């Protein structure tokens, strides 16, 4: 099945940085469960938000690859954040992790502050869907 994806960023909404305002796609939908910084033994790893974001995003991309996709196939990503101030303070580093692991094509994204995640040690959780 041929995948077609169009990132839509109307000038009336201002230039997005690190996300797309909308993504239109056709193909096979892959819904990706929320991923935290769990290792192979289901332990949270990483001392800070940058390290945990890297592991959580890596876990998400591993699931995506197992479904036959690649980072550019991501249509939407939601990041659940325990400490928004800490996350924003490390935004450049987190952005560099995104670019290294997922590239410079951005899906529609949202960052949502939460009081805690399933694993109390988890600082971020990354969830998304892709079209492959």
Secondary structure as GFF3:
##gff-version 3
##sequence-region A 1 132
A	DSSP	beta_strand	4	8	.	.	.	ID=ss1
A	DSSP	three_ten_helix	11	13	.	.	.	ID=ss2
A	DSSP	beta_strand	22	26	.	.	.	ID=ss3
A	DSSP	beta_strand	29	35	.	.	.	ID=ss4
A	DSSP	alpha_helix	49	66	.	.	.	ID=ss5
A	DSSP	three_ten_helix	71	73	.	.	.	ID=ss6
A	DSSP	beta_strand	74	81	.	.	.	ID=ss7
A	DSSP	alpha_helix	84	89	.	.	.	ID=ss8
A	DSSP	alpha_helix	91	102	.	.	.	ID=ss9
A	DSSP	beta_strand	108	113	.	.	.	ID=ss10
A	DSSP	beta_strand	124	131	.	.	.	ID=ss11
###
